[in-house]
Amino acid sequence: MQNGGSMTAYLIVHRRQITDSDALRRYRDGIDASIRRYGGSPLVRADNFKVLEGDWHSGRRGDDSEPERVTIIAFPDMEGLRAWYDSADYAELKALRQSGAVCDVVAVAGD
């Protein structure tokens, strides 16, 4: 546990499909600064991963025909993660990501 009992929170994104490469490029241009403003830190951005169970397919960087990617971002706690995710600061970027890709997104707190 960190921050006097608060657990670190993680945003986990599984990108399954790219629908608009230009929108994703614009998203990538601004996402890191937005995350940092809320105390977040990207831990993992991986196109090439080993699937042990399930129906995921390792992607290939820069190849829209093999788009799968896993991203993990850490925030100090769930409140910080939600403050960022629900913020006006992230709203435009979120819309770009949602128009540019099909993703599964979960937030989880834990050590």
Buried (B, 14 or more C-beta within 10 A) or exposed (E): EEEEEBBBBBBBBBBBEBEBEEBBEBBBEBBEEBBEEBBBEBEBBBBEBEEEEEEBEBBBEEEBEBBBBBBBBBBBBBEBBBBBBEBEBBEEBBEBBBBBBEBEBEBEBEE
